[in-house]
């Protein structure tokens, strides 16, 4: 059935503690394999260890890569490797062969990251309000008052009136209501709140067995703060919420000092007739779209702060773990945002809850969209008039170079000169069948080597104002000497090492900046280009690249440079 398990004879024993085991592998011509390491520890306990770096198969070809396996924290040394299993896909063919080599151990160590990298995390932010929606144009007023046990947040402008009322009763977001232009109030986050796991006890905002005790509530300088003690059986946590109004947006923060919160649930919008969900083409998280709500009277949006929270993942359209994704529930309710997840660091605990949410209700779409006040690129004026022209894998052999030169010369001859030529070749995948395409200065011999590739770029610079190669500073291959180190790559929350692209490895955010500060000057000096283009990092949301290695500063945080 396409599966084989090899048992070393004699067995391979690892006497001293190590972080993991890896080996080189090239999969069959028919496709990828799934690899598994089987070990037995000093007490005889067996551990089947999976990996995300199984094998590499791209463009209908197998490529050399390494499979890396982290030894579980519960395994006691010495450990014995009792088996290595390979499982091929459904396209396995008779006679297919798999090759593997060089079984080795590795250690993951603390990395001395330069202090300047730690000090500049998030330095691209231009406002403490981060993605707060832009206030409506025209004059408006806001105020916050306490009315008995309730707190009223009011907005009044040329576009109408809006009120949010927080009445602390349950310790959940069901205590929040909203109304606009004198219409009937609705619940914007019904049954939202914290999910908790402590002392073997699990509870959610909808759990009827939870006892919520209000410890305090106060209004100070326009900010309402409410502190709660939530209890179920022998598990108790203290959670603090704050609420503040800026134009039409209610800013909500949630904090818990202990690492017991597994998710912050954003609940459902309940009480608005005929809710519909929609998304915006260019507001995209790569794998998912954030949803916005509209009915015949208003728009509603709810966003987590992408830059200041401690969470590791955002749940939007697709359900994940204990959180339901965005969906219309019935003709009076819909879930806009699932919420955020707090997954534990490998061999450690979760980050403590710290989140900020932006809840906005308005008759105008532009009022509920997140603002992205990122600083203007220093290259904007230089690049704004250029057409990006990408050549994908046009040069893979020396014979392609004169053909490509002739093709690009046609652009100049037809008067098309304002072009940024971006070469997405195999020229730095060296050796070609390794899929190692970053951290390489010398061109691949099979593609022409430095002797042919260097003159090619010299000629291109004569034709176009900007010429540069593709780079992916997110990915690194074990052949990227001297840069590769298991200590620098992402770990996932299930005690596996995170795959980059096609079984490359994914550098953590600090390692990317640290290594490229050394590599980039050498790379730019080696060839006559004057530009470069990236993807993967720039089109991925912060929570798409989260490192759960507890040794990494900012581990588990899916925000900004965290």
C-alpha positions as CSV (number, residue, x, y, z in Angstrom):
1,X,0.0,0.0,0.0
2,X,2.9,2.3,-0.5
3,X,4.2,2.2,3.1
4,X,7.5,0.8,4.4
5,X,9.0,0.8,7.9
6,X,12.7,0.2,8.3
7,X,14.0,-1.0,11.6
8,X,17.7,-0.3,12.2
9,X,19.7,-3.4,13.1
10,X,21.4,-3.0,15.4
11,X,19.2,-0.3,17.0
12,X,20.5,3.3,17.0
13,X,20.8,4.7,20.6
14,X,21.2,8.4,21.4
15,X,22.7,8.5,24.8
16,X,22.9,12.3,25.5
17,X,19.9,14.7,25.3
18,X,19.4,16.3,21.9
19,X,16.7,18.5,20.4
20,X,16.0,16.4,17.4
21,X,16.9,14.0,14.6
22,X,17.0,14.7,10.9
23,X,18.0,12.9,7.7
24,X,18.2,13.8,4.0
25,X,15.5,12.4,1.7
26,X,14.6,12.5,-2.0
27,X,11.1,11.1,-2.7
28,X,10.0,8.8,-5.6
29,X,9.4,10.3,-9.0
30,X,5.7,9.8,-8.5
31,X,5.3,12.2,-5.7
32,X,5.8,13.1,-2.0
33,X,6.1,10.8,0.9
34,X,5.0,11.2,4.5
35,X,7.8,10.3,6.9
36,X,7.7,9.1,10.5
37,X,10.4,8.5,13.2
38,X,9.8,5.9,15.8
39,X,11.7,6.0,19.1
40,X,11.6,4.3,22.5
41,X,12.9,6.1,25.6
42,X,14.8,4.9,28.7
43,X,11.5,3.7,30.3
44,X,10.5,1.8,27.3
45,X,7.8,4.3,26.3
46,X,7.3,4.5,22.5
47,X,6.9,7.7,20.6
48,X,5.8,8.0,17.0
49,X,7.2,11.4,15.9
50,X,5.8,13.2,12.8
51,X,7.3,16.0,10.8
52,X,6.1,18.8,8.5
53,X,9.3,18.6,6.4
54,X,8.5,15.3,4.8
55,X,9.8,15.5,1.2
56,X,10.0,17.9,-1.6
57,X,8.2,17.5,-4.9
58,X,7.7,20.5,-7.1
59,X,7.3,21.0,-10.9
60,X,6.8,17.2,-11.2
61,X,10.2,16.5,-9.9
62,X,11.6,15.2,-6.6
63,X,14.2,17.4,-4.8
64,X,16.6,16.7,-2.0
65,X,15.6,18.1,1.4
66,X,15.8,17.1,5.1
67,X,13.1,15.7,7.4
68,X,13.5,17.0,10.9
69,X,11.9,15.5,14.0
70,X,11.8,17.1,17.5
71,X,12.3,14.7,20.3
72,X,9.2,15.0,22.7
73,X,9.9,16.7,26.0
74,X,8.5,13.7,27.8
75,X,11.0,11.3,26.3
76,X,13.7,10.3,28.8
77,X,17.3,9.7,27.4
78,X,18.9,7.6,26.3
79,X,16.4,7.1,23.5
80,X,16.6,4.4,20.8
81,X,15.5,4.8,17.1
82,X,13.4,1.7,16.5
83,X,12.0,2.6,13.1
84,X,11.8,5.0,10.2
85,X,8.6,4.9,8.2
86,X,7.8,6.2,4.7
87,X,4.4,6.4,3.2
88,X,3.9,7.3,-0.4
89,X,0.8,9.0,-1.9
90,X,-1.9,7.4,-4.1
91,X,0.2,7.9,-7.2
92,X,2.9,5.5,-6.2
93,X,4.1,3.3,-9.1
94,X,5.7,-0.1,-9.2
95,X,9.4,0.2,-9.2
96,X,9.4,3.7,-7.6
97,X,12.5,4.2,-5.3
98,X,13.1,6.5,-2.4
99,X,16.5,7.6,-1.3
100,X,17.6,8.8,2.1
101,X,20.9,9.4,3.8
102,X,22.9,11.0,6.6
103,X,20.9,10.4,9.8
104,X,22.1,13.0,12.4
105,X,21.1,14.8,15.6
106,X,20.7,18.5,16.2
107,X,20.4,20.9,19.1
108,X,18.2,24.0,19.3
109,X,19.9,26.7,21.4
110,X,19.3,30.2,22.6
111,X,20.1,32.7,19.9
112,X,21.8,36.0,20.7
113,X,19.7,38.3,18.5
114,X,21.1,41.8,18.1
115,X,19.4,44.2,20.5
116,X,18.6,46.6,17.7
117,X,16.2,44.0,16.2
118,X,14.4,43.6,19.5
119,X,14.2,47.4,20.0
120,X,12.7,48.1,16.6
121,X,9.9,45.5,16.6
122,X,6.8,47.4,15.5
123,X,8.6,50.6,14.5
124,X,6.6,50.8,11.3
125,X,3.5,51.8,13.2
126,X,2.6,55.5,12.9
127,X,-0.2,55.7,15.5
128,X,-1.0,53.9,18.7
129,X,-4.6,53.4,17.3
130,X,-3.1,51.0,14.7
131,X,-6.1,50.0,12.5
132,X,-8.8,52.1,14.1
133,X,-11.3,53.0,11.3
134,X,-11.1,56.5,10.1
135,X,-13.6,58.9,11.8
136,X,-16.5,60.2,9.7
137,X,-16.0,63.5,7.9
138,X,-17.7,66.5,9.5
139,X,-18.3,67.5,13.0
140,X,-19.4,65.1,15.7
141,X,-19.4,64.7,19.5
142,X,-18.9,61.8,21.8
143,X,-19.4,61.3,25.5
144,X,-19.5,58.6,28.1
145,X,-21.7,58.6,31.2
146,X,-22.6,56.2,34.0
147,X,-26.3,55.5,34.5
148,X,-26.8,53.4,37.5
149,X,-25.0,50.1,36.9
150,X,-24.7,50.8,33.1
151,X,-22.3,52.8,31.1
152,X,-23.5,54.7,28.0
153,X,-21.2,55.6,25.1
154,X,-22.8,58.1,22.7
155,X,-21.9,59.5,19.3
156,X,-23.8,62.3,17.5
157,X,-22.9,63.6,14.1
158,X,-24.3,64.8,10.8
159,X,-24.6,61.1,9.8
160,X,-26.8,60.2,12.8
161,X,-26.6,59.0,16.4
162,X,-25.1,55.8,17.9
163,X,-25.0,54.4,21.4
164,X,-23.2,51.5,22.9
165,X,-24.3,50.5,26.4
166,X,-22.3,48.2,28.7
167,X,-24.2,46.8,31.6
168,X,-21.9,44.4,33.6
169,X,-24.0,41.4,34.6
170,X,-22.5,38.2,33.2
171,X,-18.8,38.8,32.6
172,X,-19.3,38.1,28.9
173,X,-19.8,40.4,25.9
174,X,-23.5,39.7,26.1
175,X,-23.4,42.6,28.5
176,X,-22.9,44.9,25.5
177,X,-25.7,46.4,23.4
178,X,-25.8,49.0,20.5
179,X,-28.5,51.2,18.9
180,X,-28.4,53.9,16.2
181,X,-30.8,56.6,15.0
182,X,-33.4,55.7,17.6
183,X,-33.9,52.1,16.3
184,X,-34.2,49.0,18.5
185,X,-31.1,48.0,20.3
186,X,-29.2,44.8,19.3
187,X,-26.4,42.7,20.8
188,X,-23.2,43.1,18.8
189,X,-21.2,40.4,20.5
190,X,-23.7,38.1,22.2
191,X,-22.1,35.1,24.1
192,X,-18.7,36.4,23.4
193,X,-15.9,36.3,26.0
194,X,-13.1,34.1,27.2
195,X,-12.6,30.4,26.8
196,X,-10.7,29.0,29.7
197,X,-8.7,25.8,30.4
198,X,-7.4,25.4,34.0
199,X,-6.9,22.5,36.4
200,X,-8.5,20.2,33.9
201,X,-11.6,22.3,33.8
202,X,-12.8,23.9,30.5
203,X,-15.4,26.6,30.1
204,X,-16.7,29.1,27.6
205,X,-18.9,32.2,27.7
206,X,-22.0,30.1,27.1
207,X,-21.3,27.7,29.9
208,X,-24.2,27.9,32.4
209,X,-22.0,26.4,35.2
210,X,-19.8,29.4,35.3
211,X,-20.2,31.8,38.2
212,X,-19.2,35.4,37.3
213,X,-18.4,37.9,40.1
214,X,-18.0,41.5,39.3
215,X,-14.9,42.7,41.3
216,X,-15.1,46.3,40.2
217,X,-16.4,48.7,37.5
218,X,-15.5,52.3,37.1
219,X,-15.4,55.2,34.6
220,X,-12.2,57.2,34.4
221,X,-11.3,59.8,31.8
222,X,-13.8,58.3,29.3
223,X,-12.6,54.7,29.8
224,X,-14.8,52.1,31.5
225,X,-13.0,49.3,33.2
226,X,-14.7,46.2,34.6
227,X,-12.9,43.4,36.5
228,X,-14.4,39.9,36.8
229,X,-13.7,36.7,38.6
230,X,-15.0,33.7,36.6
231,X,-15.3,30.3,38.3
232,X,-16.3,26.8,37.5
233,X,-15.6,24.0,40.0
234,X,-12.0,24.4,41.2
235,X,-10.9,26.7,38.3
236,X,-11.0,30.5,38.6
237,X,-9.6,33.3,36.5
238,X,-9.7,37.0,36.8
239,X,-10.4,39.0,33.6
240,X,-10.4,42.7,33.0
241,X,-12.3,44.5,30.2
242,X,-12.0,48.1,29.1
243,X,-14.3,50.1,26.8
244,X,-13.6,53.5,25.1
245,X,-15.3,55.3,22.3
246,X,-13.5,57.0,19.4
247,X,-16.0,58.4,16.8
248,X,-18.2,55.4,15.8
249,X,-15.8,52.8,17.1
250,X,-15.9,51.1,20.5
251,X,-12.4,50.0,21.5
252,X,-12.5,46.9,23.7
253,X,-9.6,45.4,25.5
254,X,-9.4,42.1,27.4
255,X,-6.7,41.1,29.8
256,X,-5.9,38.1,32.0
257,X,-2.6,37.9,34.0
258,X,-2.6,34.1,34.1
259,X,-2.0,31.9,31.0
260,X,-5.4,30.1,31.3
261,X,-7.3,31.7,28.4
262,X,-7.4,29.5,25.3
263,X,-9.5,31.9,23.1
264,X,-11.3,35.2,23.0
265,X,-14.7,34.6,21.4
266,X,-16.3,37.5,19.6
267,X,-19.8,36.1,19.8
268,X,-22.6,36.9,17.3
269,X,-24.4,40.0,16.2
270,X,-28.0,39.4,17.4
271,X,-31.1,41.4,16.8
272,X,-30.4,43.0,13.4
273,X,-32.9,41.9,10.8
274,X,-31.7,40.2,7.6
275,X,-27.9,40.3,8.2
276,X,-25.6,39.6,5.3
277,X,-21.9,39.0,5.3
278,X,-19.6,40.2,2.6
279,X,-15.9,40.7,2.0
280,X,-13.7,43.2,0.2
281,X,-11.3,42.1,-2.6
282,X,-8.2,43.8,-1.4
283,X,-8.8,43.3,2.3
284,X,-7.5,39.8,2.4
285,X,-5.5,37.6,4.8
286,X,-4.1,35.3,2.1
287,X,-6.0,32.2,3.2
288,X,-9.2,34.0,4.2
289,X,-11.2,37.2,4.0
290,X,-12.3,39.2,7.1
291,X,-16.1,39.5,6.9
292,X,-18.2,42.6,7.4
293,X,-21.9,42.7,8.1
294,X,-24.6,44.7,6.3
295,X,-28.4,44.9,6.5
296,X,-30.9,47.4,5.2
297,X,-29.9,49.9,7.9
298,X,-26.2,49.8,8.7
299,X,-22.8,48.2,8.3
300,X,-21.0,46.5,11.3
301,X,-17.4,45.5,11.5
302,X,-15.3,43.8,14.2
303,X,-11.5,43.5,13.9
304,X,-8.9,42.3,16.3
305,X,-5.9,44.7,16.6
306,X,-3.3,43.0,14.3
307,X,-0.4,44.7,16.1
308,X,-0.8,44.8,19.8
309,X,-2.3,41.5,20.9
310,X,-0.8,38.3,22.4
311,X,-2.9,35.8,20.4
312,X,-1.4,33.3,18.0
313,X,-4.2,33.0,15.5
314,X,-7.2,34.9,14.2
315,X,-10.4,33.0,13.3
316,X,-12.4,34.7,10.5
317,X,-14.4,32.7,7.9
318,X,-13.1,29.2,8.8
319,X,-13.9,27.6,12.1
320,X,-10.8,26.5,14.1
321,X,-10.6,24.6,17.4
322,X,-13.2,25.9,19.8
323,X,-14.2,29.0,17.8
324,X,-16.9,29.1,15.1
325,X,-16.0,31.0,11.9
326,X,-18.0,33.8,10.4
327,X,-21.5,32.8,9.1
328,X,-25.1,33.9,9.1
329,X,-26.8,32.1,11.9
330,X,-30.5,33.0,11.2
331,X,-32.5,36.0,9.9
332,X,-31.7,38.0,13.0
333,X,-28.1,37.0,13.8
334,X,-24.7,36.5,12.3
335,X,-21.1,35.9,13.4
336,X,-18.7,38.4,11.9
337,X,-15.5,37.3,13.5
338,X,-14.8,34.0,15.3
339,X,-12.2,35.6,17.6
340,X,-8.6,34.9,18.4
341,X,-6.8,31.7,19.7
342,X,-4.1,31.3,22.3
343,X,-2.1,28.2,21.4
344,X,0.6,27.0,23.9
345,X,4.3,27.4,23.1
346,X,6.1,24.2,22.6
347,X,7.1,22.7,26.0
348,X,5.7,25.8,27.7
349,X,2.5,27.7,28.6
350,X,0.3,30.1,26.8
351,X,0.8,33.8,26.6
352,X,-1.5,35.7,29.0
353,X,-4.6,37.2,27.4
354,X,-4.1,40.7,26.1
355,X,-6.3,41.8,23.1
356,X,-7.9,44.9,21.7
357,X,-11.0,44.8,19.4
358,X,-12.5,47.5,17.2
359,X,-16.3,47.3,17.0
360,X,-17.9,49.8,14.5
361,X,-21.5,50.5,13.5
362,X,-22.2,53.0,10.7
363,X,-24.5,53.7,7.8
364,X,-21.4,54.2,5.6
365,X,-19.1,51.4,4.5
366,X,-15.9,53.5,4.6
367,X,-16.5,54.2,8.4
368,X,-16.3,50.5,9.3
369,X,-13.2,49.6,7.3
370,X,-9.8,49.3,9.1
371,X,-7.4,52.1,8.6
372,X,-3.9,51.1,7.5
373,X,-1.7,54.1,8.2
374,X,1.6,52.5,7.3
375,X,4.4,54.8,6.4
376,X,4.8,55.7,2.7
377,X,7.4,53.6,1.1
378,X,10.7,55.4,0.5
379,X,10.7,53.8,-3.0
380,X,7.2,55.1,-3.9
381,X,8.3,58.1,-6.0
382,X,10.9,56.0,-7.8
383,X,8.7,53.0,-8.6
384,X,5.3,54.6,-9.1
385,X,5.6,55.0,-12.9
386,X,7.0,51.5,-13.6
387,X,5.4,48.4,-15.0
388,X,6.4,45.2,-13.1
389,X,7.5,42.6,-15.7
390,X,8.1,39.2,-14.2
391,X,9.9,36.4,-16.1
392,X,9.1,33.1,-14.6
393,X,11.7,30.3,-15.1
394,X,12.7,31.7,-18.5
395,X,16.4,30.7,-17.9
396,X,17.1,27.1,-16.7
397,X,19.8,26.2,-19.2
398,X,22.6,28.2,-20.9
399,X,20.9,28.0,-24.3
400,X,18.0,30.0,-22.9
401,X,20.1,33.1,-22.2
402,X,20.5,34.5,-25.8
403,X,16.8,33.8,-26.5
404,X,15.8,35.7,-23.3
405,X,18.1,38.6,-24.2
406,X,16.6,38.9,-27.6
407,X,13.1,38.8,-26.1
408,X,13.7,41.6,-23.6
409,X,15.5,43.7,-26.2
410,X,12.2,43.8,-28.1
411,X,10.6,45.8,-25.3
412,X,13.3,48.5,-25.7
413,X,12.9,48.5,-29.4
414,X,9.2,49.1,-29.1
415,X,9.8,52.0,-26.7
416,X,8.8,50.2,-23.5
417,X,11.5,51.3,-21.1
418,X,9.7,52.2,-17.8
419,X,9.9,48.6,-16.6
420,X,11.0,46.8,-13.5
421,X,12.3,43.5,-14.8
422,X,11.9,40.8,-12.1
423,X,13.6,37.5,-12.8
424,X,12.0,34.5,-11.2
425,X,14.5,32.0,-12.6
426,X,16.2,28.9,-11.3
427,X,19.6,30.7,-11.4
428,X,20.2,30.6,-7.7
429,X,18.7,27.2,-7.0
430,X,22.0,25.6,-6.4
431,X,22.5,22.7,-6.9
432,X,19.4,22.6,-9.1
433,X,17.8,19.5,-7.6
434,X,18.0,20.8,-4.0
435,X,15.3,23.4,-4.1
436,X,17.7,25.7,-2.3
437,X,16.8,29.1,-3.8
438,X,17.8,31.7,-1.1
439,X,21.1,32.6,0.6
440,X,23.0,31.7,-2.6
441,X,25.4,34.2,-4.2
442,X,26.7,32.1,-7.1
443,X,24.5,31.2,-10.0
444,X,23.6,27.6,-10.7
445,X,26.0,25.9,-13.1
446,X,23.2,24.1,-14.9
447,X,21.6,27.5,-15.6
448,X,24.8,29.0,-16.9
449,X,26.8,29.8,-13.8
450,X,28.2,33.2,-12.9
451,X,30.1,33.3,-16.3
452,X,26.8,33.6,-18.2
453,X,24.3,34.9,-15.7
454,X,26.4,37.9,-14.7
455,X,26.6,39.2,-18.3
456,X,22.9,38.6,-18.7
457,X,22.1,41.0,-15.9
458,X,24.6,43.6,-17.2
459,X,22.7,43.6,-20.5
460,X,19.4,43.9,-18.8
461,X,20.5,46.9,-16.8
462,X,21.3,48.6,-20.1
463,X,17.7,48.1,-21.2
464,X,15.6,48.7,-18.1
465,X,16.0,51.2,-15.2
466,X,15.4,48.5,-12.5
467,X,16.4,44.8,-12.7
468,X,16.3,42.4,-9.9
469,X,15.9,38.7,-8.9
470,X,13.3,37.0,-6.8
471,X,14.1,36.3,-3.2
472,X,12.2,34.8,-0.3
473,X,13.7,35.9,2.9
474,X,11.2,33.7,4.8
475,X,12.6,30.4,3.5
476,X,15.9,28.7,4.1
477,X,17.3,25.3,2.9
478,X,19.8,23.2,4.9
479,X,22.2,23.7,2.1
480,X,22.3,27.4,2.8
481,X,25.7,27.4,4.4
482,X,26.7,29.0,6.8
483,X,23.3,30.4,7.6
484,X,21.1,27.4,8.2
485,X,20.5,26.4,11.9
486,X,17.5,24.6,13.4
487,X,17.6,27.2,16.2
488,X,16.5,29.9,13.7
489,X,13.4,28.3,12.2
490,X,9.8,28.3,13.2
491,X,8.3,25.7,15.4
492,X,4.6,24.9,15.2
493,X,2.5,24.4,18.4
494,X,2.3,20.6,18.0
495,X,6.1,20.2,18.6
496,X,7.0,20.1,14.9
497,X,9.3,22.3,12.9
498,X,7.3,24.6,10.5
499,X,7.7,24.0,6.8
500,X,8.5,26.9,4.6
501,X,7.8,26.4,0.9
502,X,7.8,22.9,-0.3
503,X,9.8,21.4,2.6
504,X,12.2,24.4,2.9
505,X,12.3,25.7,6.4
506,X,10.7,28.9,7.6
507,X,12.9,31.4,9.4
508,X,11.5,33.2,12.4
509,X,11.0,37.0,12.1
510,X,14.1,37.9,14.0
511,X,16.3,35.4,12.1
512,X,15.1,36.8,8.8
513,X,16.2,40.3,9.6
514,X,19.5,39.2,11.3
515,X,20.6,36.9,8.4
516,X,19.6,39.2,5.6
517,X,21.5,42.1,7.2
518,X,24.6,40.0,6.6
519,X,23.7,38.4,3.3
520,X,22.1,41.3,1.4
521,X,25.3,43.4,1.0
522,X,27.1,40.3,-0.3
523,X,24.2,39.5,-2.6
524,X,23.9,43.0,-4.1
525,X,27.7,43.3,-4.6
526,X,27.9,40.0,-6.5
527,X,25.7,41.1,-9.4
528,X,24.8,44.3,-11.3
529,X,21.2,44.4,-10.3
530,X,19.7,47.4,-8.4
531,X,16.4,45.9,-7.1
532,X,14.8,42.8,-5.7
533,X,11.3,41.5,-5.2
534,X,9.8,39.4,-2.5
535,X,6.6,37.4,-1.8
536,X,5.5,35.0,0.9
537,X,6.4,37.4,3.7
538,X,4.7,40.5,2.4
539,X,1.5,38.8,1.4
540,X,1.0,36.8,4.7
541,X,-0.8,38.2,7.8
542,X,1.3,38.3,11.0
543,X,-0.5,35.3,12.5
544,X,0.5,33.3,9.4
545,X,4.1,33.2,10.6
546,X,4.0,32.4,14.3
547,X,6.9,30.8,16.1
548,X,6.0,28.5,19.1
549,X,9.7,27.9,20.0
550,X,9.8,29.2,23.6
551,X,13.4,30.3,23.1
552,X,12.3,32.9,20.5
553,X,11.6,36.4,21.9
554,X,7.9,37.1,21.4
555,X,7.1,33.4,20.8
556,X,3.4,32.5,20.1
557,X,2.4,36.1,19.3
558,X,0.9,36.4,15.9
559,X,1.2,40.1,15.7
560,X,3.5,42.6,14.0
561,X,7.1,41.6,14.6
562,X,6.1,39.4,17.5
